[in-house]
Amino acid sequence: MAGPSDPLPNLAIETDVTSKTVLSAYKALGVPELWIYSQSKLKVYYLECARYCQASASEIFPGFDMAQLVSETIERAWRMISDQAIEKFRAKVS
């Protein structure tokens, strides 16, 4: 939680693994852009007129398809971890 002299973040990134994200918590802090990663997809929201609206792109990183980049990167990381686990298993049973 930000203290009285801490600057507000420009971006919050939420990984929605065990609970639902409460947008009002970020709205109360005045976070202008929010990314929520859930069910293998990234959704980008921006704060406008006191509510979050879903956006097709990030305003902080214009020109990048962050939803696609983040989803691809996480999928690649999962595959790499799986590949490493399989290789370690094979090494032990060989």
mmCIF file as gemmi writes it, N, C-alpha and C atoms, coordinates in Angstrom:
data_model
loop_
_atom_site.group_PDB
_atom_site.id
_atom_site.type_symbol
_atom_site.label_atom_id
_atom_site.label_alt_id
_atom_site.label_comp_id
_atom_site.label_asym_id
_atom_site.label_entity_id
_atom_site.label_seq_id
_atom_site.pdbx_PDB_ins_code
_atom_site.Cartn_x
_atom_site.Cartn_y
_atom_site.Cartn_z
_atom_site.occupancy
_atom_site.B_iso_or_equiv
_atom_site.pdbx_formal_charge
_atom_site.auth_seq_id
_atom_site.auth_asym_id
_atom_site.pdbx_PDB_model_num
ATOM 1 N N . MET Axp A 1 ? 0.843 -1.177 0 1 0 ? 1 A 1
ATOM 2 C CA . MET Axp A 1 ? 0 0 0 1 0 ? 1 A 1
ATOM 3 C C . MET Axp A 1 ? 0.892 1.244 0 1 0 ? 1 A 1
ATOM 4 N N . ALA Axp A 2 ? 0.548 2.185 -0.82 1 0 ? 2 A 1
ATOM 5 C CA . ALA Axp A 2 ? 1.327 3.416 -0.934 1 0 ? 2 A 1
ATOM 6 C C . ALA Axp A 2 ? 1.153 4.277 0.315 1 0 ? 2 A 1
ATOM 7 N N . GLY Axp A 3 ? 2.266 4.828 0.773 1 0 ? 3 A 1
ATOM 8 C CA . GLY Axp A 3 ? 2.229 5.729 1.917 1 0 ? 3 A 1
ATOM 9 C C . GLY Axp A 3 ? 1.964 7.151 1.455 1 0 ? 3 A 1
ATOM 10 N N . PRO Axp A 4 ? 1.891 8.094 2.395 1 0 ? 4 A 1
ATOM 11 C CA . PRO Axp A 4 ? 1.561 9.482 2.034 1 0 ? 4 A 1
ATOM 12 C C . PRO Axp A 4 ? 2.562 10.133 1.088 1 0 ? 4 A 1
ATOM 13 N N . SER Axp A 5 ? 3.84 9.704 1.122 1 0 ? 5 A 1
ATOM 14 C CA . SER Axp A 5 ? 4.828 10.334 0.239 1 0 ? 5 A 1
ATOM 15 C C . SER Axp A 5 ? 5.188 9.468 -0.963 1 0 ? 5 A 1
ATOM 16 N N . ASP Axp A 6 ? 4.598 8.272 -1.054 1 0 ? 6 A 1
ATOM 17 C CA . ASP Axp A 6 ? 4.885 7.383 -2.184 1 0 ? 6 A 1
ATOM 18 C C . ASP Axp A 6 ? 4.109 7.829 -3.416 1 0 ? 6 A 1
ATOM 19 N N . PRO Axp A 7 ? 4.78 7.837 -4.572 1 0 ? 7 A 1
ATOM 20 C CA . PRO Axp A 7 ? 4.041 8.182 -5.798 1 0 ? 7 A 1
ATOM 21 C C . PRO Axp A 7 ? 3.089 7.048 -6.176 1 0 ? 7 A 1
ATOM 22 N N . LEU Axp A 8 ? 2.002 7.402 -6.821 1 0 ? 8 A 1
ATOM 23 C CA . LEU Axp A 8 ? 1.053 6.4 -7.283 1 0 ? 8 A 1
ATOM 24 C C . LEU Axp A 8 ? 1.642 5.664 -8.488 1 0 ? 8 A 1
ATOM 25 N N . PRO Axp A 9 ? 1.369 4.376 -8.613 1 0 ? 9 A 1
ATOM 26 C CA . PRO Axp A 9 ? 1.865 3.648 -9.787 1 0 ? 9 A 1
ATOM 27 C C . PRO Axp A 9 ? 1.095 4.045 -11.036 1 0 ? 9 A 1
ATOM 28 N N . ASN Axp A 10 ? 1.761 3.987 -12.173 1 0 ? 10 A 1
ATOM 29 C CA . ASN Axp A 10 ? 1.108 4.238 -13.459 1 0 ? 10 A 1
ATOM 30 C C . ASN Axp A 10 ? 0.419 2.994 -13.986 1 0 ? 10 A 1
ATOM 31 N N . LEU Axp A 11 ? 0.846 1.832 -13.471 1 0 ? 11 A 1
ATOM 32 C CA . LEU Axp A 11 ? 0.376 0.556 -13.981 1 0 ? 11 A 1
ATOM 33 C C . LEU Axp A 11 ? 0.326 -0.455 -12.845 1 0 ? 11 A 1
ATOM 34 N N . ALA Axp A 12 ? -0.752 -1.22 -12.8 1 0 ? 12 A 1
ATOM 35 C CA . ALA Axp A 12 ? -0.854 -2.353 -11.879 1 0 ? 12 A 1
ATOM 36 C C . ALA Axp A 12 ? -1.048 -3.601 -12.729 1 0 ? 12 A 1
ATOM 37 N N . ILE Axp A 13 ? -0.374 -4.677 -12.333 1 0 ? 13 A 1
ATOM 38 C CA . ILE Axp A 13 ? -0.498 -5.95 -13.045 1 0 ? 13 A 1
ATOM 39 C C . ILE Axp A 13 ? -1.001 -6.978 -12.051 1 0 ? 13 A 1
ATOM 40 N N . GLU Axp A 14 ? -2.137 -7.562 -12.379 1 0 ? 14 A 1
ATOM 41 C CA . GLU Axp A 14 ? -2.792 -8.528 -11.501 1 0 ? 14 A 1
ATOM 42 C C . GLU Axp A 14 ? -2.81 -9.887 -12.177 1 0 ? 14 A 1
ATOM 43 N N . THR Axp A 15 ? -2.353 -10.899 -11.462 1 0 ? 15 A 1
ATOM 44 C CA . THR Axp A 15 ? -2.499 -12.266 -11.948 1 0 ? 15 A 1
ATOM 45 C C . THR Axp A 15 ? -3.61 -12.889 -11.124 1 0 ? 15 A 1
ATOM 46 N N . ASP Axp A 16 ? -4.679 -13.155 -11.765 1 0 ? 16 A 1
ATOM 47 C CA . ASP Axp A 16 ? -5.905 -13.597 -11.11 1 0 ? 16 A 1
ATOM 48 C C . ASP Axp A 16 ? -5.895 -15.115 -10.975 1 0 ? 16 A 1
ATOM 49 N N . VAL Axp A 17 ? -5.165 -15.616 -9.971 1 0 ? 17 A 1
ATOM 50 C CA . VAL Axp A 17 ? -4.999 -17.05 -9.825 1 0 ? 17 A 1
ATOM 51 C C . VAL Axp A 17 ? -6 -17.636 -8.843 1 0 ? 17 A 1
ATOM 52 N N . THR Axp A 18 ? -6.109 -17.057 -7.67 1 0 ? 18 A 1
ATOM 53 C CA . THR Axp A 18 ? -6.947 -17.662 -6.631 1 0 ? 18 A 1
ATOM 54 C C . THR Axp A 18 ? -8.173 -16.851 -6.252 1 0 ? 18 A 1
ATOM 55 N N . SER Axp A 19 ? -8.251 -15.618 -6.681 1 0 ? 19 A 1
ATOM 56 C CA . SER Axp A 19 ? -9.403 -14.8 -6.306 1 0 ? 19 A 1
ATOM 57 C C . SER Axp A 19 ? -9.73 -13.825 -7.428 1 0 ? 19 A 1
ATOM 58 N N . LYS Axp A 20 ? -10.924 -13.3 -7.38 1 0 ? 20 A 1
ATOM 59 C CA . LYS Axp A 20 ? -11.349 -12.317 -8.383 1 0 ? 20 A 1
ATOM 60 C C . LYS Axp A 20 ? -10.748 -10.955 -8.039 1 0 ? 20 A 1
ATOM 61 N N . THR Axp A 21 ? -10.345 -10.236 -9.058 1 0 ? 21 A 1
ATOM 62 C CA . THR Axp A 21 ? -9.805 -8.899 -8.879 1 0 ? 21 A 1
ATOM 63 C C . THR Axp A 21 ? -10.938 -7.919 -8.608 1 0 ? 21 A 1
ATOM 64 N N . VAL Axp A 22 ? -10.714 -7.063 -7.656 1 0 ? 22 A 1
ATOM 65 C CA . VAL Axp A 22 ? -11.697 -6.025 -7.343 1 0 ? 22 A 1
ATOM 66 C C . VAL Axp A 22 ? -11.179 -4.724 -7.947 1 0 ? 22 A 1
ATOM 67 N N . LEU Axp A 23 ? -11.784 -4.327 -9.06 1 0 ? 23 A 1
ATOM 68 C CA . LEU Axp A 23 ? -11.317 -3.127 -9.762 1 0 ? 23 A 1
ATOM 69 C C . LEU Axp A 23 ? -11.427 -1.881 -8.9 1 0 ? 23 A 1
ATOM 70 N N . SER Axp A 24 ? -12.393 -1.857 -7.995 1 0 ? 24 A 1
ATOM 71 C CA . SER Axp A 24 ? -12.586 -0.657 -7.167 1 0 ? 24 A 1
ATOM 72 C C . SER Axp A 24 ? -11.359 -0.37 -6.292 1 0 ? 24 A 1
ATOM 73 N N . ALA Axp A 25 ? -10.595 -1.397 -5.919 1 0 ? 25 A 1
ATOM 74 C CA . ALA Axp A 25 ? -9.393 -1.174 -5.12 1 0 ? 25 A 1
ATOM 75 C C . ALA Axp A 25 ? -8.366 -0.369 -5.907 1 0 ? 25 A 1
ATOM 76 N N . TYR Axp A 26 ? -8.208 -0.7 -7.179 1 0 ? 26 A 1
ATOM 77 C CA . TYR Axp A 26 ? -7.266 0.044 -8.031 1 0 ? 26 A 1
ATOM 78 C C . TYR Axp A 26 ? -7.821 1.426 -8.359 1 0 ? 26 A 1
ATOM 79 N N . LYS Axp A 27 ? -9.125 1.511 -8.54 1 0 ? 27 A 1
ATOM 80 C CA . LYS Axp A 27 ? -9.764 2.798 -8.823 1 0 ? 27 A 1
ATOM 81 C C . LYS Axp A 27 ? -9.569 3.747 -7.651 1 0 ? 27 A 1
ATOM 82 N N . ALA Axp A 28 ? -9.704 3.226 -6.424 1 0 ? 28 A 1
ATOM 83 C CA . ALA Axp A 28 ? -9.522 4.059 -5.229 1 0 ? 28 A 1
ATOM 84 C C . ALA Axp A 28 ? -8.108 4.625 -5.148 1 0 ? 28 A 1
ATOM 85 N N . LEU Axp A 29 ? -7.136 3.862 -5.647 1 0 ? 29 A 1
ATOM 86 C CA . LEU Axp A 29 ? -5.752 4.341 -5.662 1 0 ? 29 A 1
ATOM 87 C C . LEU Axp A 29 ? -5.478 5.289 -6.825 1 0 ? 29 A 1
ATOM 88 N N . GLY Axp A 30 ? -6.368 5.271 -7.83 1 0 ? 30 A 1
ATOM 89 C CA . GLY Axp A 30 ? -6.188 6.131 -9.001 1 0 ? 30 A 1
ATOM 90 C C . GLY Axp A 30 ? -5.181 5.586 -9.996 1 0 ? 30 A 1
ATOM 91 N N . VAL Axp A 31 ? -5.02 4.261 -10.04 1 0 ? 31 A 1
ATOM 92 C CA . VAL Axp A 31 ? -4.085 3.649 -10.986 1 0 ? 31 A 1
ATOM 93 C C . VAL Axp A 31 ? -4.659 3.813 -12.398 1 0 ? 31 A 1
ATOM 94 N N . PRO Axp A 32 ? -3.959 4.52 -13.29 1 0 ? 32 A 1
ATOM 95 C CA . PRO Axp A 32 ? -4.525 4.819 -14.609 1 0 ? 32 A 1
ATOM 96 C C . PRO Axp A 32 ? -4.64 3.626 -15.554 1 0 ? 32 A 1
ATOM 97 N N . GLU Axp A 33 ? -3.763 2.62 -15.407 1 0 ? 33 A 1
ATOM 98 C CA . GLU Axp A 33 ? -3.842 1.461 -16.297 1 0 ? 33 A 1
ATOM 99 C C . GLU Axp A 33 ? -3.688 0.193 -15.477 1 0 ? 33 A 1
ATOM 100 N N . LEU Axp A 34 ? -4.505 -0.79 -15.805 1 0 ? 34 A 1
ATOM 101 C CA . LEU Axp A 34 ? -4.54 -2.05 -15.078 1 0 ? 34 A 1
ATOM 102 C C . LEU Axp A 34 ? -4.513 -3.191 -16.075 1 0 ? 34 A 1
ATOM 103 N N . TRP Axp A 35 ? -3.622 -4.157 -15.827 1 0 ? 35 A 1
ATOM 104 C CA . TRP Axp A 35 ? -3.569 -5.364 -16.639 1 0 ? 35 A 1
ATOM 105 C C . TRP Axp A 35 ? -3.986 -6.518 -15.755 1 0 ? 35 A 1
ATOM 106 N N . ILE Axp A 36 ? -4.88 -7.349 -16.249 1 0 ? 36 A 1
ATOM 107 C CA . ILE Axp A 36 ? -5.31 -8.534 -15.508 1 0 ? 36 A 1
ATOM 108 C C . ILE Axp A 36 ? -5.038 -9.751 -16.379 1 0 ? 36 A 1
ATOM 109 N N . TYR Axp A 37 ? -4.202 -10.646 -15.858 1 0 ? 37 A 1
ATOM 110 C CA . TYR Axp A 37 ? -3.897 -11.882 -16.564 1 0 ? 37 A 1
ATOM 111 C C . TYR Axp A 37 ? -4.697 -12.994 -15.909 1 0 ? 37 A 1
ATOM 112 N N . SER Axp A 38 ? -5.609 -13.592 -16.669 1 0 ? 38 A 1
ATOM 113 C CA . SER Axp A 38 ? -6.473 -14.648 -16.152 1 0 ? 38 A 1
ATOM 114 C C . SER Axp A 38 ? -6.862 -15.57 -17.296 1 0 ? 38 A 1
ATOM 115 N N . GLN Axp A 39 ? -6.899 -16.857 -17.027 1 0 ? 39 A 1
ATOM 116 C CA . GLN Axp A 39 ? -7.315 -17.862 -18.011 1 0 ? 39 A 1
ATOM 117 C C . GLN Axp A 39 ? -6.511 -17.742 -19.309 1 0 ? 39 A 1
ATOM 118 N N . SER Axp A 40 ? -5.209 -17.59 -19.157 1 0 ? 40 A 1
ATOM 119 C CA . SER Axp A 40 ? -4.256 -17.527 -20.275 1 0 ? 40 A 1
ATOM 120 C C . SER Axp A 40 ? -4.438 -16.318 -21.183 1 0 ? 40 A 1
ATOM 121 N N . LYS Axp A 41 ? -5.072 -15.267 -20.681 1 0 ? 41 A 1
ATOM 122 C CA . LYS Axp A 41 ? -5.262 -14.059 -21.479 1 0 ? 41 A 1
ATOM 123 C C . LYS Axp A 41 ? -4.983 -12.815 -20.638 1 0 ? 41 A 1
ATOM 124 N N . LEU Axp A 42 ? -4.417 -11.814 -21.29 1 0 ? 42 A 1
ATOM 125 C CA . LEU Axp A 42 ? -4.2 -10.524 -20.647 1 0 ? 42 A 1
ATOM 126 C C . LEU Axp A 42 ? -5.265 -9.557 -21.126 1 0 ? 42 A 1
ATOM 127 N N . LYS Axp A 43 ? -5.916 -8.915 -20.17 1 0 ? 43 A 1
ATOM 128 C CA . LYS Axp A 43 ? -6.875 -7.858 -20.497 1 0 ? 43 A 1
ATOM 129 C C . LYS Axp A 43 ? -6.304 -6.546 -19.977 1 0 ? 43 A 1
ATOM 130 N N . VAL Axp A 44 ? -6.405 -5.526 -20.809 1 0 ? 44 A 1
ATOM 131 C CA . VAL Axp A 44 ? -5.885 -4.2 -20.485 1 0 ? 44 A 1
ATOM 132 C C . VAL Axp A 44 ? -7.067 -3.278 -20.206 1 0 ? 44 A 1
ATOM 133 N N . TYR Axp A 45 ? -6.999 -2.562 -19.097 1 0 ? 45 A 1
ATOM 134 C CA . TYR Axp A 45 ? -8.038 -1.607 -18.727 1 0 ? 45 A 1
ATOM 135 C C . TYR Axp A 45 ? -7.389 -0.254 -18.469 1 0 ? 45 A 1
ATOM 136 N N . TYR Axp A 46 ? -8.108 0.802 -18.756 1 0 ? 46 A 1
ATOM 137 C CA . TYR Axp A 46 ? -7.636 2.139 -18.4 1 0 ? 46 A 1
ATOM 138 C C . TYR Axp A 46 ? -8.743 2.862 -17.655 1 0 ? 46 A 1
ATOM 139 N N . LEU Axp A 47 ? -8.324 3.715 -16.745 1 0 ? 47 A 1
ATOM 140 C CA . LEU Axp A 47 ? -9.248 4.46 -15.898 1 0 ? 47 A 1
ATOM 141 C C . LEU Axp A 47 ? -9.707 5.699 -16.657 1 0 ? 47 A 1
ATOM 142 N N . GLU Axp A 48 ? -11.01 5.785 -16.868 1 0 ? 48 A 1
ATOM 143 C CA . GLU Axp A 48 ? -11.58 6.937 -17.561 1 0 ? 48 A 1
ATOM 144 C C . GLU Axp A 48 ? -12.902 7.289 -16.911 1 0 ? 48 A 1
ATOM 145 N N . CYS Axp A 49 ? -13.052 8.547 -16.549 1 0 ? 49 A 1
ATOM 146 C CA . CYS Axp A 49 ? -14.298 9.038 -15.951 1 0 ? 49 A 1
ATOM 147 C C . CYS Axp A 49 ? -14.708 8.184 -14.751 1 0 ? 49 A 1
ATOM 148 N N . ALA Axp A 50 ? -13.767 7.91 -13.87 1 0 ? 50 A 1
ATOM 149 C CA . ALA Axp A 50 ? -13.997 7.198 -12.61 1 0 ? 50 A 1
ATOM 150 C C . ALA Axp A 50 ? -14.416 5.74 -12.777 1 0 ? 50 A 1
ATOM 151 N N . ARG Axp A 51 ? -14.117 5.131 -13.935 1 0 ? 51 A 1
ATOM 152 C CA . ARG Axp A 51 ? -14.37 3.689 -14.089 1 0 ? 51 A 1
ATOM 153 C C . ARG Axp A 51 ? -13.345 3.107 -15.056 1 0 ? 51 A 1
ATOM 154 N N . TYR Axp A 52 ? -13.132 1.802 -14.938 1 0 ? 52 A 1
ATOM 155 C CA . TYR Axp A 52 ? -12.205 1.125 -15.831 1 0 ? 52 A 1
ATOM 156 C C . TYR Axp A 52 ? -12.923 0.664 -17.091 1 0 ? 52 A 1
ATOM 157 N N . CYS Axp A 53 ? -12.288 0.937 -18.222 1 0 ? 53 A 1
ATOM 158 C CA . CYS Axp A 53 ? -12.803 0.511 -19.518 1 0 ? 53 A 1
ATOM 159 C C . CYS Axp A 53 ? -11.765 -0.419 -20.13 1 0 ? 53 A 1
ATOM 160 N N . GLN Axp A 54 ? -12.243 -1.511 -20.721 1 0 ? 54 A 1
ATOM 161 C CA . GLN Axp A 54 ? -11.313 -2.42 -21.37 1 0 ? 54 A 1
ATOM 162 C C . GLN Axp A 54 ? -10.792 -1.771 -22.641 1 0 ? 54 A 1
ATOM 163 N N . ALA Axp A 55 ? -9.497 -1.956 -22.875 1 0 ? 55 A 1
ATOM 164 C CA . ALA Axp A 55 ? -8.838 -1.356 -24.038 1 0 ? 55 A 1
ATOM 165 C C . ALA Axp A 55 ? -8.254 -2.449 -24.912 1 0 ? 55 A 1
ATOM 166 N N . SER Axp A 56 ? -8.067 -2.123 -26.167 1 0 ? 56 A 1
ATOM 167 C CA . SER Axp A 56 ? -7.452 -3.086 -27.073 1 0 ? 56 A 1
ATOM 168 C C . SER Axp A 56 ? -5.93 -3.012 -27.009 1 0 ? 56 A 1
ATOM 169 N N . ALA Axp A 57 ? -5.397 -1.935 -26.423 1 0 ? 57 A 1
ATOM 170 C CA . ALA Axp A 57 ? -3.951 -1.763 -26.338 1 0 ? 57 A 1
ATOM 171 C C . ALA Axp A 57 ? -3.597 -0.95 -25.095 1 0 ? 57 A 1
ATOM 172 N N . SER Axp A 58 ? -2.35 -1.049 -24.694 1 0 ? 58 A 1
ATOM 173 C CA . SER Axp A 58 ? -1.846 -0.298 -23.559 1 0 ? 58 A 1
ATOM 174 C C . SER Axp A 58 ? -1.556 1.14 -23.966 1 0 ? 58 A 1
ATOM 175 N N . GLU Axp A 59 ? -1.944 2.082 -23.13 1 0 ? 59 A 1
ATOM 176 C CA . GLU Axp A 59 ? -1.6 3.486 -23.377 1 0 ? 59 A 1
ATOM 177 C C . GLU Axp A 59 ? -0.166 3.766 -22.927 1 0 ? 59 A 1
ATOM 178 N N . ILE Axp A 60 ? 0.34 2.961 -21.994 1 0 ? 60 A 1
ATOM 179 C CA . ILE Axp A 60 ? 1.704 3.141 -21.486 1 0 ? 60 A 1
ATOM 180 C C . ILE Axp A 60 ? 2.732 2.609 -22.482 1 0 ? 60 A 1
ATOM 181 N N . PHE Axp A 61 ? 2.371 1.537 -23.194 1 0 ? 61 A 1
ATOM 182 C CA . PHE Axp A 61 ? 3.248 0.938 -24.199 1 0 ? 61 A 1
ATOM 183 C C . PHE Axp A 61 ? 2.572 0.973 -25.562 1 0 ? 61 A 1
ATOM 184 N N . PRO Axp A 62 ? 2.414 2.167 -26.125 1 0 ? 62 A 1
ATOM 185 C CA . PRO Axp A 62 ? 1.738 2.26 -27.424 1 0 ? 62 A 1
ATOM 186 C C . PRO Axp A 62 ? 2.562 1.565 -28.513 1 0 ? 62 A 1
ATOM 187 N N . GLY Axp A 63 ? 1.859 0.981 -29.447 1 0 ? 63 A 1
ATOM 188 C CA . GLY Axp A 63 ? 2.544 0.324 -30.553 1 0 ? 63 A 1
ATOM 189 C C . GLY Axp A 63 ? 2.882 -1.137 -30.29 1 0 ? 63 A 1
ATOM 190 N N . PHE Axp A 64 ? 2.617 -1.611 -29.074 1 0 ? 64 A 1
ATOM 191 C CA . PHE Axp A 64 ? 2.867 -3.006 -28.742 1 0 ? 64 A 1
ATOM 192 C C . PHE Axp A 64 ? 1.545 -3.688 -28.423 1 0 ? 64 A 1
ATOM 193 N N . ASP Axp A 65 ? 1.373 -4.881 -28.927 1 0 ? 65 A 1
ATOM 194 C CA . ASP Axp A 65 ? 0.202 -5.679 -28.573 1 0 ? 65 A 1
ATOM 195 C C . ASP Axp A 65 ? 0.559 -6.441 -27.302 1 0 ? 65 A 1
ATOM 196 N N . MET Axp A 66 ? 0.422 -5.771 -26.15 1 0 ? 66 A 1
ATOM 197 C CA . MET Axp A 66 ? 0.848 -6.349 -24.886 1 0 ? 66 A 1
ATOM 198 C C . MET Axp A 66 ? 0.062 -7.609 -24.543 1 0 ? 66 A 1
ATOM 199 N N . ALA Axp A 67 ? -1.22 -7.655 -24.88 1 0 ? 67 A 1
ATOM 200 C CA . ALA Axp A 67 ? -2.015 -8.848 -24.591 1 0 ? 67 A 1
ATOM 201 C C . ALA Axp A 67 ? -1.403 -10.058 -25.288 1 0 ? 67 A 1
ATOM 202 N N . GLN Axp A 68 ? -1.04 -9.907 -26.533 1 0 ? 68 A 1
ATOM 203 C CA . GLN Axp A 68 ? -0.437 -11.011 -27.274 1 0 ? 68 A 1
ATOM 204 C C . GLN Axp A 68 ? 0.964 -11.312 -26.758 1 0 ? 68 A 1
ATOM 205 N N . LEU Axp A 69 ? 1.788 -10.289 -26.551 1 0 ? 69 A 1
ATOM 206 C CA . LEU Axp A 69 ? 3.163 -10.499 -26.1 1 0 ? 69 A 1
ATOM 207 C C . LEU Axp A 69 ? 3.216 -11.197 -24.742 1 0 ? 69 A 1
ATOM 208 N N . VAL Axp A 70 ? 2.408 -10.75 -23.805 1 0 ? 70 A 1
ATOM 209 C CA . VAL Axp A 70 ? 2.413 -11.349 -22.471 1 0 ? 70 A 1
ATOM 210 C C . VAL Axp A 70 ? 1.907 -12.78 -22.529 1 0 ? 70 A 1
ATOM 211 N N . SER Axp A 71 ? 0.813 -13.016 -23.233 1 0 ? 71 A 1
ATOM 212 C CA . SER Axp A 71 ? 0.265 -14.367 -23.34 1 0 ? 71 A 1
ATOM 213 C C . SER Axp A 71 ? 1.266 -15.323 -23.993 1 0 ? 71 A 1
ATOM 214 N N . GLU Axp A 72 ? 1.91 -14.89 -25.072 1 0 ? 72 A 1
ATOM 215 C CA . GLU Axp A 72 ? 2.907 -15.73 -25.74 1 0 ? 72 A 1
ATOM 216 C C . GLU Axp A 72 ? 4.1 -16.007 -24.83 1 0 ? 72 A 1
ATOM 217 N N . THR Axp A 73 ? 4.547 -14.996 -24.102 1 0 ? 73 A 1
ATOM 218 C CA . THR Axp A 73 ? 5.703 -15.153 -23.22 1 0 ? 73 A 1
ATOM 219 C C . THR Axp A 73 ? 5.4 -16.13 -22.089 1 0 ? 73 A 1
ATOM 220 N N . ILE Axp A 74 ? 4.233 -16.022 -21.504 1 0 ? 74 A 1
ATOM 221 C CA . ILE Axp A 74 ? 3.875 -16.934 -20.418 1 0 ? 74 A 1
ATOM 222 C C . ILE Axp A 74 ? 3.715 -18.354 -20.946 1 0 ? 74 A 1
ATOM 223 N N . GLU Axp A 75 ? 3.091 -18.512 -22.096 1 0 ? 75 A 1
ATOM 224 C CA . GLU Axp A 75 ? 2.941 -19.842 -22.696 1 0 ? 75 A 1
ATOM 225 C C . GLU Axp A 75 ? 4.313 -20.451 -22.996 1 0 ? 75 A 1
ATOM 226 N N . ARG Axp A 76 ? 5.218 -19.649 -23.537 1 0 ? 76 A 1
ATOM 227 C CA . ARG Axp A 76 ? 6.576 -20.12 -23.826 1 0 ? 76 A 1
ATOM 228 C C . ARG Axp A 76 ? 7.289 -20.531 -22.538 1 0 ? 76 A 1
ATOM 229 N N . ALA Axp A 77 ? 7.121 -19.756 -21.485 1 0 ? 77 A 1
ATOM 230 C CA . ALA Axp A 77 ? 7.75 -20.081 -20.2 1 0 ? 77 A 1
ATOM 231 C C . ALA Axp A 77 ? 7.221 -21.405 -19.655 1 0 ? 77 A 1
ATOM 232 N N . TRP Axp A 78 ? 5.911 -21.634 -19.757 1 0 ? 78 A 1
ATOM 233 C CA . TRP Axp A 78 ? 5.338 -22.9 -19.301 1 0 ? 78 A 1
ATOM 234 C C . TRP Axp A 78 ? 5.917 -24.067 -20.099 1 0 ? 78 A 1
ATOM 235 N N . ARG Axp A 79 ? 6.024 -23.902 -21.413 1 0 ? 79 A 1
ATOM 236 C CA . ARG Axp A 79 ? 6.583 -24.97 -22.256 1 0 ? 79 A 1
ATOM 237 C C . ARG Axp A 79 ? 8.033 -25.244 -21.885 1 0 ? 79 A 1
ATOM 238 N N . MET Axp A 80 ? 8.809 -24.186 -21.644 1 0 ? 80 A 1
ATOM 239 C CA . MET Axp A 80 ? 10.212 -24.363 -21.28 1 0 ? 80 A 1
ATOM 240 C C . MET Axp A 80 ? 10.33 -25.114 -19.964 1 0 ? 80 A 1
ATOM 241 N N . ILE Axp A 81 ? 9.502 -24.765 -18.998 1 0 ? 81 A 1
ATOM 242 C CA . ILE Axp A 81 ? 9.524 -25.453 -17.704 1 0 ? 81 A 1
ATOM 243 C C . ILE Axp A 81 ? 9.157 -26.919 -17.903 1 0 ? 81 A 1
ATOM 244 N N . SER Axp A 82 ? 8.143 -27.185 -18.715 1 0 ? 82 A 1
ATOM 245 C CA . SER Axp A 82 ? 7.737 -28.566 -18.992 1 0 ? 82 A 1
ATOM 246 C C . SER Axp A 82 ? 8.862 -29.329 -19.677 1 0 ? 82 A 1
ATOM 247 N N . ASP Axp A 83 ? 9.487 -28.713 -20.664 1 0 ? 83 A 1
ATOM 248 C CA . ASP Axp A 83 ? 10.59 -29.358 -21.378 1 0 ? 83 A 1
ATOM 249 C C . ASP Axp A 83 ? 11.745 -29.674 -20.431 1 0 ? 83 A 1
ATOM 250 N N . GLN Axp A 84 ? 12.065 -28.74 -19.534 1 0 ? 84 A 1
ATOM 251 C CA . GLN Axp A 84 ? 13.15 -28.957 -18.575 1 0 ? 84 A 1
ATOM 252 C C . GLN Axp A 84 ? 12.797 -30.097 -17.623 1 0 ? 84 A 1
ATOM 253 N N . ALA Axp A 85 ? 11.545 -30.153 -17.182 1 0 ? 85 A 1
ATOM 254 C CA . ALA Axp A 85 ? 11.116 -31.214 -16.275 1 0 ? 85 A 1
ATOM 255 C C . ALA Axp A 85 ? 11.209 -32.575 -16.955 1 0 ? 85 A 1
ATOM 256 N N . ILE Axp A 86 ? 10.805 -32.649 -18.215 1 0 ? 86 A 1
ATOM 257 C CA . ILE Axp A 86 ? 10.876 -33.907 -18.961 1 0 ? 86 A 1
ATOM 258 C C . ILE Axp A 86 ? 12.337 -34.33 -19.137 1 0 ? 86 A 1
ATOM 259 N N . GLU Axp A 87 ? 13.204 -33.379 -19.466 1 0 ? 87 A 1
ATOM 260 C CA . GLU Axp A 87 ? 14.625 -33.701 -19.633 1 0 ? 87 A 1
ATOM 261 C C . GLU Axp A 87 ? 15.236 -34.202 -18.315 1 0 ? 87 A 1
ATOM 262 N N . LYS Axp A 88 ? 14.902 -33.612 -17.209 1 0 ? 88 A 1
ATOM 263 C CA . LYS Axp A 88 ? 15.412 -34.061 -15.91 1 0 ? 88 A 1
ATOM 264 C C . LYS Axp A 88 ? 14.893 -35.458 -15.592 1 0 ? 88 A 1
ATOM 265 N N . PHE Axp A 89 ? 13.642 -35.72 -15.9 1 0 ? 89 A 1
ATOM 266 C CA . PHE Axp A 89 ? 13.07 -37.048 -15.685 1 0 ? 89 A 1
ATOM 267 C C . PHE Axp A 89 ? 13.816 -38.077 -16.527 1 0 ? 89 A 1
ATOM 268 N N . ARG Axp A 90 ? 14.011 -37.768 -17.803 1 0 ? 90 A 1
ATOM 269 C CA . ARG Axp A 90 ? 14.712 -38.696 -18.705 1 0 ? 90 A 1
ATOM 270 C C . ARG Axp A 90 ? 16.137 -38.968 -18.206 1 0 ? 90 A 1
ATOM 271 N N . ALA Axp A 91 ? 16.816 -37.924 -17.735 1 0 ? 91 A 1
ATOM 272 C CA . ALA Axp A 91 ? 18.187 -38.093 -17.24 1 0 ? 91 A 1
ATOM 273 C C . ALA Axp A 91 ? 18.217 -39.029 -16.028 1 0 ? 91 A 1
ATOM 274 N N . LYS Axp A 92 ? 17.213 -38.96 -15.19 1 0 ? 92 A 1
ATOM 275 C CA . LYS Axp A 92 ? 17.194 -39.799 -13.984 1 0 ? 92 A 1
ATOM 276 C C . LYS Axp A 92 ? 16.863 -41.242 -14.289 1 0 ? 92 A 1
ATOM 277 N N . VAL Axp A 93 ? 16.035 -41.474 -15.306 1 0 ? 93 A 1
ATOM 278 C CA . VAL Axp A 93 ? 15.638 -42.853 -15.606 1 0 ? 93 A 1
ATOM 279 C C . VAL Axp A 93 ? 16.533 -43.497 -16.67 1 0 ? 93 A 1
ATOM 280 N N . SER Axp A 94 ? 17.43 -42.76 -17.233 1 0 ? 94 A 1
ATOM 281 C CA . SER Axp A 94 ? 18.318 -43.315 -18.274 1 0 ? 94 A 1
ATOM 282 C C . SER Axp A 94 ? 19.491 -44.034 -17.656 1 0 ? 94 A 1
